[in-house]
Amino acid sequence: MPLKNQLHVNQLLSNVSVQYKNSEYIWDKVFPTVNVQKYSDLYRVYDRNFRIPETKRAPKAVAREFGFEFSTSSYLLEQHALKDYVGVDEEENNDQGSLQVDTTESLTDAIYRRMELSLASLFTTTNWSLNVSLAAAAIWSSNTVTSDPVPVFDTGATSVINASGKTPTFAILPRDGFIAFKNHVSVLDRIKYTSAEVSQSMVQALIGVQELLVPTA
């Protein structure tokens, strides 16, 4: 006979896991979830084409052709899972909520922490060709007019526009960088006549993005 846990999947606890979200995590904001049908497959990578074609056409003439090209790349899914056990006696003697729900949320949070770490590991100098390291005099913690952080973002946004033709919509600024930014003498000089504090929304307005993500997890 099959085991009892092979006959039925607890839909309630599955929904708890799916709906659980720690608001401190940013992995799903940086890399939104994409549903796929296969564990591995190919996807299209469209070539960047910024050419300006000739579009003028004489009366009754045939229009000029203009096409696009793409290559393919592949993905391979990884499976991640954790488990724990909740005894019947433990659940019956639990006085606060559901021990099964608490366990499900704890396991889900542990997997999400792994995903958050995987995201952070991607943002290293070995994974990006256009990374820039600031000189000692230009690091924000030096807190001098020479180390003004706003032009750093302006330069970064320009690099994104030149490479993609798109204006960046969000930025990631780690907590220590955010603290150095909002307390920087150059930033305070910009807002000294308009505000008594430097909020996160104000910082994202200064660097010209729609959303600023400050990861703390």
Stockholm file with secondary structure:
# STOCKHOLM 1.0

chainA/1-217         MPLKNQLHVNQLLSNVSVQYKNSEYIWDKVFPTVNVQKYSDLYRVYDRNFRIPETKRAPKAVAREFGFEFSTSSYLLEQHALKDYVGVDEEENNDQGSLQVDTTESLTDAIYRRMELSLASLFTTTNWSLNVSLAAAAIWSSNTVTSDPVPVFDTGATSVINASGKTPTFAILPRDGFIAFKNHVSVLDRIKYTSAEVSQSMVQALIGVQELLVPTA
#=GR chainA/1-217 SS CCCGGGTCCCHHHHHHHHHCCCTTCCHHHHSCCCCCSSSEEEEEEECCCCCCCCCCCCTTCCCCCCCCCEEEEEEECCCCCCCCCCCHHHHHTCCSSCHHHHHHHHHHHHHHHHHHHHHHHHSSTTSCTTCCCCCGGGSGGGCSGGGCSHHHHHHHHHHHHHHHSSCCCEEECCHHHHHHHHTCHHHHHHHTTTCSSCCHHHHHHHHTCSEEECCCC
#=GC SS_cons         CCCGGGTCCCHHHHHHHHHCCCTTCCHHHHSCCCCCSSSEEEEEEECCCCCCCCCCCCTTCCCCCCCCCEEEEEEECCCCCCCCCCCHHHHHTCCSSCHHHHHHHHHHHHHHHHHHHHHHHHSSTTSCTTCCCCCGGGSGGGCSGGGCSHHHHHHHHHHHHHHHSSCCCEEECCHHHHHHHHTCHHHHHHHTTTCSSCCHHHHHHHHTCSEEECCCC
//
